[in-house]
């Protein structure tokens, strides 16, 4: 949709592990008279499915059918990812992820126990959703020459029906943020102790991996948290031989199976800052299909994950809800003391215990099968072995046992009819650590840090592996009242982007944030503006895109460093240092190409980006080698820019660095030297040009990495994957990088005419390409809309849906056996 169209439309507006039960047969959802019914599938001009049904089960049947039509191949990848079977069709590149999936995969019996514990209506909805998928699969199998997605042909497989257990395994695997950094932190600490001795090594460790940086921006402003504040955690010097487990010779941490990912960002503007007096909501997150469900208690539209089903975030009639992955301490790594005579025995509560362990065979396309050892202790799956030191590291998930509850919570967040119902039936059901944003038609806005969050025992360091001998177990979980949450904050808005919830929230394991964190642009824009409109929210999203925080998490605005750069260049006799410093300060942190010459406008951008790699190496390199950047490897959120800021802030930082990284030298002199070194490194890239013309070529996003050109650089450290549509030249192979996330959703919470404005990064709603290589009309119809921050409108009232439908299909749902 073009901008003028957008404007015209707006004008109308368990502690020690779960009990493993004996194997049980896969069950069907319970039969009920309210399950069967008719589902009507309307598709609008952009291919978005609107499913109207007589019952909640009929609605979910239609949802499964519609989403399988749109993204059956993507759903197959999700199913195989949960089972650890992607290597069968993708080859060795998927092997590491398959191993991780095998390690984490829950027993079938445990999943069925969880399934039978959720309400009967939700059981019926899940089964109906699978039945809908299988209705679409049956149509493919009945007409394979026209309806088989091309990916299946390339993989050398046929579509197969889904089972309930396969879907439950997928649902249980959806929560991300399961990365673990305790082993990397331990390796860093041991390296610093070896290099500097115990006392100084720990000082460096505490500088670089703080338990809590008091300057980190938070979602909830100080004094507004409705939960009782807990003491800010201290950097504790816990013994590395506690519990009889020797961690002084830590192993090298294993690389993550997949590149770390995240992105989810929500901005909620309350009535006092809104031009209309209505709540405004903006989300940017990972890519996925869209769907609108109505009937059986549903009336919600929004974004979902491939294969998931109900809208994961979006809006209902009287509210909107948006989600971000949380960064609270939701999981722990335990260090298991192994029996020197038997690596499959570990010491727990005064006795040797046998691990559960087995060897699995992973089939690999184009290569020999690979065997993989799966082992589990009372705490969770073994994620790394240090057999030489008789230690194994296992990972414990606080969410264990509530994986299927998450699905119920997502459904009920969408079906809620009040903020209290939303909190009780939706937020309270979540086991996954999420930041949940809410906006209601009654003008209320709210935020919760949700999920099952463990209480750590005294005498452990949350940044390091916990001794697994039984003396340092979790002591319980935070109650909902104890978890950070706020309603109707005085500042009039909420901005969450994988952020710390409160100033007293720990951050040392999942993420280290700091003052220069990427929320700076959104916070500035929301705080400094009043009478905000939907069009303003769209412009705010574009500026946040331009700040590049979604794609390069080391970036920030030079404004944070301005006081220190000014002093340093004022005292420098070097004219180049002064000029470079002034250019850096003239850069506002936004990646802009206003004159469309394919160069970013400001040479200060070039200098500042380079300085953010040069300065840390010069300031921290003598003390810690390359650990200043190596400790960030494998983490989604990076800290090195905030660490550098603390160094130049000196005693002005709320948490001053304790090690003397400047070695007694004047920090202003050192800062000037870092600018000089930056200039010297860049000079050769711009021969004969004035420094003011040292402009960086714009970054490009590649939908087909094979199409890369040297004159169109991709954004460094931003993973790219090939789209089949681009490989087949059915759509663009590249576009200028807008810096943004995948799905973007924008809404004004008005009760009379509910609608959502959104765009999908994948190119379009329907990803089907037929066996002959021909794409459908919606394959790439949103590609350039996303790159230019244009949005489509999805209406929700029945009259508007029917009036705008370009196709209608009626489906009858009868559960198996009825």
C-alpha positions in Angstrom: 0.0 0.0 0.0 1.3 3.4 -0.9 1.7 6.2 1.7 -1.3 8.2 0.3 -3.5 5.1 0.6 -2.3 4.6 4.2 -3.2 8.2 5.0 -6.6 8.0 3.4 -7.5 4.8 5.3 -6.3 6.3 8.6 -8.6 9.1 8.0 -11.5 6.7 8.4 -10.4 5.3 11.4 9.1 -28.6 38.8 12.4 -27.7 40.7 14.5 -30.9 40.1 13.0 -31.9 36.8 9.7 -33.2 35.6 8.4 -36.6 36.5 8.7 -39.0 33.6 5.6 -41.1 33.2 5.3 -44.5 31.5 4.7 -44.3 27.8 1.1 -43.7 26.8 -0.7 -43.9 23.5 -1.3 -40.7 21.7 -4.8 -39.5 22.6 -7.4 -37.6 20.6 -9.0 -34.5 22.0 -12.1 -35.2 24.1 -15.3 -35.4 22.1 -17.8 -32.6 22.8 -21.0 -31.4 21.1 -19.5 -27.9 20.8 -16.5 -29.0 18.7 -18.0 -29.7 15.3 -19.0 -26.8 13.1 -18.6 -24.8 9.9 -15.6 -22.6 9.2 -15.6 -20.0 6.5 -12.3 -18.9 5.1 -12.2 -15.4 3.6 -9.0 -14.1 2.0 -8.4 -10.4 1.4 -6.5 -8.7 -1.4 -3.1 -9.4 0.3 -3.9 -13.0 0.9 -4.5 -12.7 4.7 -6.9 -15.4 5.9 -9.9 -14.5 7.9 -11.4 -17.6 9.5 -15.0 -17.3 10.8 -16.2 -20.4 12.7 -19.2 -21.7 14.6 -17.0 -23.1 17.4 -13.5 -22.5 18.7 -12.5 -25.9 17.3 -13.9 -25.1 13.9 -12.0 -21.8 13.9 -8.8 -23.6 14.6 -9.5 -26.2 12.0 -9.8 -23.4 9.4 -6.6 -21.8 10.8 -4.6 -25.0 10.3 -6.0 -25.4 6.8 -5.3 -21.8 5.8 -1.8 -21.6 7.2 -0.8 -25.0 5.6 -1.9 -23.6 2.3 0.3 -20.6 2.8 3.5 -22.1 4.3 3.5 -25.8 4.3 7.2 -26.0 3.6 8.1 -23.6 6.4 5.9 -25.7 8.7 7.8 -28.8 7.7 11.0 -27.2 8.7 9.6 -26.3 12.1 8.3 -29.8 12.6 11.7 -31.3 11.8 13.5 -28.7 13.9 11.6 -29.8 16.9 12.3 -33.4 16.2 16.0 -32.9 15.4 15.5 -34.1 11.8 16.4 -31.1 9.5 19.7 -32.6 8.5 17.8 -35.4 6.7 16.7 -32.8 4.1 19.2 -29.9 4.5 22.4 -31.8 5.0 25.3 -31.2 7.4 24.6 -27.5 7.9 21.6 -28.4 10.1 23.4 -31.0 12.1 24.3 -28.8 15.1 20.7 -27.7 15.5 19.5 -31.3 15.3 21.8 -32.3 18.1 20.5 -29.5 20.3 16.9 -30.4 19.5 17.6 -34.1 20.4 19.1 -33.0 23.7 16.1 -30.8 24.6 13.3 -32.9 23.3 10.9 -33.8 26.0 9.6 -37.4 26.5 6.3 -38.1 24.7 4.6 -39.1 27.9 5.5 -35.9 29.6 4.0 -33.9 26.7 0.8 -35.9 26.8 0.5 -35.4 30.5 0.8 -31.6 29.9 -1.7 -31.9 27.1 -4.3 -33.6 29.2 -3.8 -31.0 32.0 -5.0 -28.1 29.8 -8.7 -27.3 29.5 -10.7 -29.6 27.3 -11.6 -26.8 24.9 -8.0 -26.1 24.3 -7.3 -29.8 23.7 -10.1 -29.8 21.1 -8.7 -26.7 19.5 -5.2 -28.2 19.2 -6.5 -31.3 17.6 -8.7 -29.4 15.3 -5.8 -27.3 14.2 -3.8 -30.4 13.3 -6.9 -31.8 11.5 -7.0 -28.6 9.4 -3.3 -28.9 8.5 -3.9 -32.5 7.5 -6.9 -31.5 5.4 -4.6 -29.3 3.4 -1.9 -32.0 3.2 -4.5 -34.5 1.9 -5.4 -32.0 -0.9 -1.7 -31.8 -1.8 -1.4 -35.6 -1.9 -4.5 -35.9 -4.0 -3.0 -33.5 -6.7 0.8 -33.6 -6.2 1.6 -32.4 -9.7 0.0 -29.1 -9.1 -0.1 -28.6 -5.3 3.2 -29.9 -4.0 5.4 -27.1 -2.7 8.6 -27.0 -4.7 10.7 -27.2 -1.6 9.4 -30.8 -0.9 10.5 -31.8 -4.4 14.0 -30.3 -3.9 14.2 -32.0 -0.5 13.2 -35.3 -2.1 10.3 -36.0 0.3 6.5 -35.9 0.2 4.3 -34.0 2.6 3.0 -36.2 5.3 0.1 -35.7 7.8 0.9 -34.2 11.2 0.3 -36.1 14.5 -0.7 -34.5 17.8 2.6 -35.5 19.3 4.5 -33.8 16.5 2.6 -30.6 17.1 3.1 -30.8 20.9 6.8 -31.2 20.4 6.8 -28.2 18.1 4.8 -26.1 20.5 7.2 -27.1 23.3 10.2 -26.1 21.3 8.9 -22.6 20.2 10.2 -20.5 23.1 13.6 -19.0 22.1 16.1 -17.3 24.4 17.4 -20.6 25.6 20.9 -19.6 25.1 23.3 -20.2 27.9 26.3 -18.1 28.7 27.5 -19.4 32.1 30.2 -21.6 30.6 31.5 -18.7 28.5 31.5 -16.5 31.5 33.4 -19.1 33.5 36.0 -19.4 30.7 36.5 -15.7 30.7 36.8 -15.5 34.5 39.4 -18.3 34.6 41.3 -16.6 31.8 41.4 -13.3 33.7 42.5 -15.1 37.0 45.2 -16.9 35.1 46.4 -13.6 33.6 46.1 -11.2 36.6 45.6 -13.3 39.7 42.5 -14.0 41.7 41.6 -10.5 43.0 42.4 -8.5 39.8 40.9 -11.2 37.6 37.6 -11.0 39.4 37.6 -7.2 39.2 37.9 -7.4 35.4 35.2 -10.1 35.3 32.8 -8.0 37.3 33.5 -5.0 35.1 32.8 -6.9 31.8 30.0 -9.2 33.1 28.1 -7.1 35.7 25.3 -8.8 37.5 23.4 -5.6 37.1 24.4 -2.4 35.4 22.5 0.4 37.2 22.7 2.6 34.0 20.8 0.1 31.9 17.5 1.6 30.6 14.5 -0.2 31.9 10.9 -0.8 30.7 9.5 0.3 34.0 10.6 3.6 35.4 12.0 3.8 38.9 9.4 3.8 41.6 6.6 2.6 39.3 7.0 -1.2 39.6 4.0 -2.8 41.2 6.1 -5.7 42.5 8.1 -5.2 45.7 11.6 -4.3 44.9 14.3 -6.8 45.7 17.8 -5.9 46.6 20.0 -5.3 43.6 22.2 -8.4 43.2 25.9 -8.0 44.1 28.9 -9.2 42.3 29.7 -12.1 44.6 33.1 -13.8 44.7 31.8 -17.4 44.8 34.4 -20.2 45.1 35.0 -22.1 41.9 35.4 -25.2 44.0 32.0 -25.0 45.7 30.1 -28.2 46.3 33.2 -30.2 45.5 33.0 -29.4 41.8 36.3 -28.0 40.5 35.6 -25.3 37.9 39.0 -23.7 37.8 39.9 -25.5 34.6 36.9 -24.7 32.5 36.5 -25.9 29.0 36.1 -23.7 25.9 32.4 -23.0 25.5 30.8 -24.7 22.6 29.4 -22.5 19.8 25.6 -22.0 19.6 23.9 -24.4 17.3 22.2 -21.6 15.5 23.1 -17.9 15.2 21.5 -16.1 18.2 18.4 -14.2 17.3 15.8 -11.9 18.8 14.4 -8.6 17.8 10.9 -8.2 19.4 10.2 -4.6 20.1 7.0 -3.0 21.4 6.1 0.7 21.9 2.9 1.5 23.6 1.7 5.1 23.8 -1.0 6.0 26.4 -4.0 8.3 25.9 -2.2 11.3 27.5 0.4 11.3 24.7 -1.9 10.3 21.9 -3.5 12.8 19.6 -6.7 10.9 19.5 -6.8 10.0 23.2 -6.6 6.4 22.2 -3.8 3.9 22.9 -1.3 3.5 20.1 0.7 0.3 19.7 3.7 -0.6 17.6 5.5 -4.0 17.3 8.5 -5.2 15.2 9.5 -8.8 15.6 10.5 -11.9 13.7 8.8 -12.8 10.5 5.7 -15.0 10.3 2.3 -15.3 8.6 -0.8 -13.4 9.6 -4.3 -14.6 10.4 -7.6 -13.3 11.7 -9.8 -15.6 13.8 -13.5 -14.9 14.7 -16.0 -17.2 16.5 -15.9 -19.5 19.5 -14.6 -16.7 21.7 -12.1 -15.5 19.1 -12.0 -12.1 17.5 -8.3 -11.4 17.1 -5.9 -10.7 14.3 -2.1 -10.6 14.1 1.2 -12.3 13.6 2.0 -16.0 14.3 4.9 -18.2 13.9 5.1 -20.7 11.1 3.0 -23.7 12.2 2.0 -22.2 15.5 -1.6 -21.3 14.7 -3.4 -18.6 16.8 -2.1 -15.1 16.6 0.9 -14.8 18.8 0.6 -11.0 19.1 -1.8 -8.5 17.6 -5.2 -7.1 18.6 -8.6 -8.1 19.7 -11.7 -6.0 19.6 -11.0 -4.1 22.9 -7.2 -4.5 23.3 -3.9 -5.1 21.7 -1.1 -7.3 23.0 2.6 -7.4 22.0 5.4 -9.6 23.2 9.2 -9.5 23.5 11.5 -12.3 24.6 12.5 -11.6 28.2 16.1 -11.4 29.6 15.4 -12.5 33.2 17.2 -15.3 34.9 14.8 -18.1 33.6 17.3 -20.9 33.2 20.4 -22.1 34.9 23.5 -24.2 34.0 24.5 -26.8 36.6 28.0 -28.2 36.9 27.6 -31.9 37.6 30.4 -33.8 39.5 31.1 -37.0 37.6 32.2 -40.3 38.9 35.8 -40.8 37.7 35.0 -44.4 37.1 31.7 -43.8 35.3 31.0 -40.6 33.3 27.3 -41.4 33.3 27.1 -41.1 37.1 26.9 -37.8 38.9 26.9 -36.9 42.6 23.6 -35.6 43.9 22.5 -35.3 47.5 25.1 -37.6 48.9 25.0 -40.4 46.4 26.0 -41.3 42.8 23.0 -41.1 40.4 22.8 -42.7 37.0 22.1 -40.3 34.1 19.5 -41.1 31.6 21.5 -41.6 28.4 21.1 -43.0 25.0 22.7 -42.8 21.6 20.6 -41.6 18.6 21.4 -41.8 14.9 20.9 -38.6 12.9 20.4 -39.1 9.2 22.3 -36.5 7.1 21.5 -35.7 3.5 24.5 -36.3 1.3 26.6 -37.7 4.1 26.9 -40.7 6.4 24.6 -40.9 9.4 25.9 -39.4 12.6 25.5 -40.8 16.1 24.7 -38.4 18.9 24.8 -39.1 22.6 21.8 -37.7 24.6 22.2 -37.5 28.4 20.1 -36.0 31.1 20.5 -35.4 34.8 18.0 -34.4 37.4 18.5 -30.8 36.3 18.1 -31.2 32.6 19.9 -32.1 29.4 23.7 -32.3 29.4 24.9 -29.5 27.1 28.7 -30.0 27.4 31.2 -32.4 28.8 34.5 -31.7 30.5 35.4 -35.4 30.9 39.1 -34.5 31.7 38.0 -32.7 34.8 35.1 -35.1 35.6 32.5 -32.4 35.1 29.4 -32.2 32.9 27.2 -29.2 32.4 23.5 -29.5 32.3 20.8 -26.9 31.6 17.7 -26.5 33.8 14.7 -24.8 32.3 12.3 -23.1 34.8 9.5 -23.4 32.3 9.8 -27.3 32.3 6.3 -28.7 32.6 4.5 -25.5 31.4 5.4 -25.7 27.7 1.9 -26.4 26.6 0.5 -23.9 29.0 2.2 -21.3 26.8 -0.2 -22.1 24.0 -3.2 -21.7 26.2 -1.8 -18.4 27.5 -1.4 -17.1 23.9 -4.9 -18.0 23.0 -6.4 -16.4 26.1 -4.4 -13.2 25.7 -6.1 -12.7 22.4 -9.6 -13.8 23.7 -9.5 -11.6 26.8 -12.3 -9.1 27.3 -10.6 -7.0 30.1 -7.2 -6.2 31.4 -7.8 -8.3 34.5 -8.9 -11.3 32.4 -5.8 -10.7 30.2 -3.6 -10.9 33.2 -5.2 -13.8 34.9 -5.9 -16.1 32.0 -3.1 -15.0 29.6 -0.1 -13.6 31.4 -0.6 -15.9 34.4 -0.5 -19.0 32.2 2.8 -18.2 30.6 5.8 -20.3 31.5 8.0 -18.7 28.9 9.9 -15.6 30.1 8.3 -12.8 28.0 7.9 -9.0 28.2 4.2 -8.5 27.6 2.8 -5.2 26.5 -0.9 -4.4 26.7 -3.1 -1.5 25.5 -6.9 -1.3 26.0 -9.8 0.5 24.5 -10.4 1.9 28.0 -7.1 3.7 27.8 -5.1 1.4 30.1 -1.6 0.3 29.2 0.5 -2.2 31.1 3.6 -4.3 31.0 4.5 -7.6 32.7 7.7 -9.6 32.9 6.0 -13.0 32.7 7.1 -16.6 32.9 8.4 -19.0 35.4 11.4 -17.4 37.1 13.4 -19.3 39.7 14.7 -18.2 43.0 18.4 -18.9 43.3 19.9 -20.1 46.5 22.3 -18.0 48.6 25.9 -18.5 47.8 25.8 -18.9 44.0 26.8 -16.5 41.3 24.0 -16.3 38.7 26.6 -15.6 36.0 28.4 -18.9 36.5 27.4 -22.6 36.5 25.8 -23.7 39.8 27.2 -26.8 41.6 24.9 -29.6 40.8 25.6 -31.7 43.9 22.2 -30.9 45.5 23.4 -28.2 47.9 22.6 -25.3 45.7 19.1 -26.1 44.2 16.5 -23.5 43.2 14.4 -22.6 46.3 11.2 -21.9 44.4 9.8 -19.5 41.9 8.7 -15.9 41.9 4.9 -15.4 42.3 3.2 -13.2 39.7 3.0 -10.5 42.4 6.8 -10.6 42.8 7.5 -10.3 39.1 8.0 -6.8 37.6 4.8 -5.3 36.3 3.2 -1.9 35.9 -0.1 -0.4 34.9 -0.6 3.1 33.4 2.9 4.4 34.0 3.2 8.1 34.7 5.6 8.6 31.7 2.6 7.8 29.5 4.4 5.2 27.3 6.1 1.8 27.4 9.1 0.7 25.3 10.5 -2.8 25.5 13.1 -4.3 23.3 14.5 -7.4 25.0 15.1 -4.9 27.8 15.6 -5.1 31.5 12.3 -4.8 33.3 13.5 -2.8 36.3 16.6 -1.3 37.8 16.9 -4.1 40.3 16.5 -6.9 37.7 19.7 -9.1 37.2 21.1 -9.1 33.7 24.4 -10.9 34.0 23.5 -14.3 32.3 21.0 -13.8 29.5 22.0 -10.3 28.5 24.2 -7.4 29.5 22.7 -4.1 28.5 24.2 -0.9 29.8 23.5 2.8 29.2 24.1 2.8 25.5 21.5 0.1 24.9 19.5 0.2 21.6 16.3 1.5 23.2 17.7 5.0 23.1 16.0 6.1 19.9 12.5 4.8 20.8 12.7 6.3 24.3 13.8 9.7 23.0 11.1 9.8 20.4 8.3 8.7 22.7 9.4 10.9 25.6 9.8 14.0 23.6 6.6 13.9 21.6 2.9 14.5 22.5 -0.2 14.4 20.4 1.3 11.3 18.6 -0.7 10.0 15.7 -0.6 6.6 13.9 1.4 8.3 11.1 3.8 9.5 13.8 4.2 6.0 15.1 5.0 4.8 11.6 7.7 7.5 11.3 9.0 6.5 14.7 9.3 3.0 13.5 11.3 4.2 10.5 13.7 6.1 12.7 14.2 3.1 15.0 14.9 1.0 11.8 17.5 3.6 10.8 19.2 3.4 14.1 20.2 -0.2 13.1 19.7 -1.6 16.6 17.8 -4.6 15.3 20.6 -5.7 13.1 23.8 -4.4 14.7 23.6 -4.6 18.5 26.9 -2.8 19.0 25.5 0.4 17.6 24.3 3.5 19.5 24.3 7.2 19.1 27.6 9.2 19.6 25.6 11.5 21.9 26.4 9.1 24.8 30.1 9.7 24.2 29.8 13.4 23.3 31.0 14.9 26.7 34.2 12.9 26.7 34.9 13.2 22.9 34.5 17.0 23.2 37.0 17.3 26.1 39.5 15.0 24.3 39.5 16.8 21.0 39.6 20.2 22.7 42.9 19.2 24.3 44.4 17.7 21.2 46.9 19.5 19.1 46.2 17.2 16.1 43.9 18.9 13.6 42.8 15.5 12.1 41.8 14.3 15.6 39.7 17.4 16.1 38.1 17.2 12.7 37.3 13.5 13.1 35.9 14.0 16.5 33.6 16.8 15.3 32.4 14.6 12.4 31.6 11.8 14.8 29.6 14.2 17.0 27.7 15.4 14.0 26.3 11.9 13.4 22.9 11.5 15.0 23.0 7.7 15.1 20.6 7.2 12.1 21.7 5.5 8.9 20.3 7.8 6.3 20.9 8.2 2.5 18.8 11.3 1.9 20.2 12.1 -1.6 19.9 8.4 -2.8 23.6 8.3 -3.9 23.9 4.9 -2.2 26.2 6.4 0.4 25.2 7.2 4.0 25.0 11.0 4.3 27.4 11.6 7.2 31.1 10.7 7.3 30.7 10.7 11.0 28.9 7.4 10.7 32.0 5.9 9.0 34.3 7.2 11.7 32.0 6.3 14.6 31.5 2.7 13.4 35.2 2.2 13.0 36.0 3.8 16.3 33.6 1.4 18.1 36.0 -1.4 17.1 39.3 0.5 17.5 38.7 2.1 20.9 37.8 -1.0 22.8 40.8 -2.9 21.5 43.1 0.0 22.6 41.5 0.5 26.0 40.9 -3.1 27.0 43.4 -5.1 24.9 46.4 -4.8 27.2 44.4 -6.0 30.1 42.3 -8.8 28.6 43.5 -9.5 25.1 40.5 -10.0 22.7 38.2 -11.1 25.5 36.5 -7.7 25.4 34.8 -8.9 22.2 35.1 -12.6 22.6 32.9 -12.7 25.7 30.1 -11.2 23.5 30.4 -14.0 20.9 27.2 -16.1 20.8 25.2 -13.5 22.6 22.3 -11.8 20.9 22.7 -8.6 22.9 26.2 -7.1 23.0 27.7 -5.1 25.8 31.1 -3.9 24.6 29.8 -0.4 23.6 28.3 0.2 27.1 31.6 -1.1 28.6 33.5 1.4 26.5 31.2 4.2 27.7 31.8 3.2 31.3 35.5 3.4 30.8 35.4 7.0 29.5 32.8 8.0 32.1 35.3 7.1 34.8 33.9 7.8 38.3 30.8 9.5 36.7 29.5 6.1 35.8 26.9 4.7 38.3 29.1 1.6 38.4 32.7 2.7 37.8 35.1 0.2 36.4 37.3 -1.3 39.1 40.4 -2.3 37.0 42.8 0.4 35.8 42.5 -0.1 32.0 44.2 3.2 31.2 47.3 2.1 33.2 47.6 5.5 34.9 47.4 7.5 31.6 45.0 10.4 31.2 41.8 9.0 29.7 41.4 12.1 27.5 44.8 11.5 25.9 43.9 7.9 25.4 40.5 8.8 23.8 42.3 11.2 21.4 44.7 8.4 20.5 41.8 6.1 19.7 40.4 8.7 17.3 43.8 9.1 15.7 44.1 5.4 15.2 40.6 5.3 13.7 41.6 7.9 11.1 44.8 6.0 10.2 42.8 2.8 9.7 40.3 4.4 7.5 42.6 6.6 5.4 43.5 3.9 3.0 39.9 3.2 2.1 39.4 6.8 0.9 42.6 7.8 -1.0 42.7 11.4 -2.0 39.4 12.3 -0.3 38.7 14.9 2.3 37.6 13.3 5.6 34.2 14.9 5.3 33.7 12.6 2.2 34.6 9.4 3.9 31.1 8.1 3.5 30.1 4.5 4.0 28.3 2.7 1.1 24.7 1.8 2.2 24.3 -1.7 3.4 22.2 -4.2 1.4 19.9 -7.0 2.5 20.3 -10.1 0.3 17.4 -12.5 -0.2 19.8 -14.6 -2.3 23.3 -14.5 -0.8 24.7 -15.9 -4.1 23.8 -12.6 -5.7 26.2 -10.6 -3.5 28.1 -7.8 -5.2 31.3 -6.1 -3.8 29.9 -2.7 -4.5 26.8 -3.5 -2.4 28.1 -4.6 1.0 25.9 -6.6 3.3 25.6 -5.5 6.9 28.5 -7.2 8.9 27.4 -9.9 11.4 23.8 -9.9 10.1 23.0 -13.5 9.1 21.2 -14.0 5.8 19.4 -16.9 4.4 18.3 -17.6 0.8 14.6 -17.2 -0.2 13.6 -19.7 -2.8 11.6 -17.0 -4.5 14.7 -14.9 -5.0 16.9 -17.8 -6.0 14.4 -18.6 -8.7 14.2 -14.9 -9.7 10.5 -14.7 -8.8 11.2 -11.7 -6.6 14.0 -9.2 -5.8 17.4 -10.7 -4.9 18.5 -7.7 -2.8 17.3 -4.4 -1.4 18.9 -1.5 0.5 19.0 -2.5 4.2 16.4 -0.6 6.2 17.8 -2.0 9.5 14.5 -3.3 10.6 13.0 -6.5 12.0 10.6 -8.9 10.2 6.9 -8.4 11.0 5.8 -4.8 11.8 2.3 -4.2 13.3 0.7 -0.9 14.1 -2.7 -0.3 15.7 -4.9 2.3 17.4 -7.1 0.7 20.0 -10.5 1.9 19.0 -13.5 -0.3 19.8 -15.7 0.6 16.8 -13.6 -0.2 13.8 -10.8 -2.6 14.8 -8.0 -2.9 12.3 -4.3 -3.6 12.2 -1.7 -2.1 9.9 1.2 -4.4 9.2 3.8 -5.7 6.8 5.7 -9.0 6.4 9.4 -9.3 5.8 9.3 -12.7 4.1 7.8 -11.1 1.1 4.1 -12.0 1.4 1.6 -14.1 3.2 1.6 -17.1 0.9 5.0 -18.7 0.2 3.7 -21.4 -2.1 5.8 -22.1 -5.3 4.4 -24.9 -7.5 6.3 -27.9 -8.9 6.9 -26.0 -12.1 8.6 -23.1 -10.2 5.7 -20.7 -10.6 4.9 -18.5 -7.6 1.6 -17.3 -6.3 0.4 -13.7 -6.4 1.3 -13.1 -2.8 4.8 -14.5 -2.8 6.6 -11.1 -2.9 3.9 -8.5 -2.9 5.1 -7.1 0.5 8.9 -7.3 -0.1 9.4 -3.7 -1.1 6.6 -2.5 1.2 8.7 -3.7 4.1 11.9 -2.1 2.8 10.1 1.3 2.6 8.1 0.9 5.8 4.8 0.8 4.0 1.9 -0.9 5.7 -1.3 -2.7 4.6 -4.6 -2.5 6.4 -6.3 -5.7 7.7 -9.9 -5.1 8.7 -11.7 -7.1 11.4 -15.4 -6.3 11.3 -17.4 -9.0 9.6 -19.0 -6.5 7.2 -15.6 -5.1 6.1 -14.1 -8.6 5.9 -16.8 -9.9 3.6 -16.8 -6.8 1.5 -13.1 -7.0 0.9 -12.8 -10.7 0.4 -11.4 -11.9 -2.9 -12.2 -15.5 -2.2 -14.4 -17.5 0.1 -14.3 -21.1 1.1 -16.6 -23.0 3.4 -15.2 -26.0 5.4 -17.2 -28.4 7.6 -15.3 -29.7 10.6 -16.2 -33.0 12.1 -13.6 -34.4 14.6 -12.4 -37.9 14.0 -14.9 -40.4 15.3 -17.8 -38.1 15.1 
